[in-house]
Amino acid sequence: MMSRPMALPGEALTTVLRRWGLALQRGVSLARFTTARIGGPADALVIVEEVPALAEVVRAAWADGIPVTLLGGGSNVLVSDRGVRGLVVVNRARDLRFERDGRVWAASGAALSTLARLCAERGWAGLEWGVGIPGTVGGAVVGNAGAHGGDIAGCLESVELLLPEGEVVTWPAAQLELGYRTSRLKAWPHPRRPVVLAARFALRPADPEVLLERIAAFHAYRRRTQPGGASIGSMFRNPPGDYAGRLIEAAGLKGARCGGVVISPLHANFFINEGNGTAADVRALMAEAQRRVWERFGVLLEPEIEMIGEWEDETADPCGGALRREVGGARGEPPVGPVGHPGAG
């Protein structure tokens, strides 16, 4: 059973929304806020465009006992069909400040791709790998985003955070414990995860023409090797010494379908919503990919994406077994639990 929507907003949140002139929307479908175009309704949603407003809104919601879920660019997340309880904050705080000595301050809602290109045009190297990644600075920090041999860990200097206790602090990059597509923030055990407000990067000087040529090459490579359309992004982390896409393809799942979602025939680590896909469709394909790869290769594929929202049954198969019949059927079950884990705002 879906839980009842919460009584929103509380006194503290009402005061902050009024102070910033922010509108609270109710029952809004989250599909249009995600790159996969999938997601049920939010109890309540607010769009913020300034870092101070972001901090105040989240702090007030916490004070009212309201759970908060942050959405930036909407990539790398799967929102449940049942929706998200509490308050969804869409982060569009996009301010940028280019400082001296190759340092740049970026609000957490800034598009990573935009930041990377602007830095390259100024002759600052270190973020050009981020052009083409459909995410925000905040999400990139949490997941230590990376591509083409570069990642956030390679150029992040510090981050401004709103802690669960309501304090705003600055942490050096080392304190985030950045790893392969993860961080201390992504693995945060408390339901209230610190909120990234802004980040400062330390870049190195380089020839702008060389950087822009590199960006053009990265773009061309992505067009050749990665599908367009509505997708979450890379579904699984690459296991040590191998690639998730190669393993899924070798397991015979390229082009496999559940409902309106298909595993891309171009790159098997991308699942494409062809128009009417659901989160349940995605999860069925994820589970099948894990089963088949485990059975064939003894490798457990770990999700790179985050699952957010309310989930009734994390193992339900909306395709009723038809998917396994279509692709040949993996009968062995990997010794794991759910295919993902809830995200926390």
Beta strands, then each sheet from edge to edge (+ up, - down):
strand 1: 25-29
strand 2: 41-48
strand 3: 68-71
strand 4: 77-79
strand 5: 84-91
strand 6: 96-98
strand 7: 103-107
strand 8: 124-125
strand 9: 146-147
strand 10: 150-151
strand 11: 156-162
strand 12: 168-172
strand 13: 195-202
strand 14: 204-205
strand 15: 230-231
strand 16: 257-258
strand 17: 261-263
strand 18: 271-273
strand 19: 306-308
sheet 1: 1+ 2- 5- 3-
sheet 2: 4+ 19+
sheet 3: 6+ 7- 13+ 11- 12+
sheet 4: 8+ 14-
sheet 5: 9+ 10-
sheet 6: 15+ 18- 17+ 16-
end
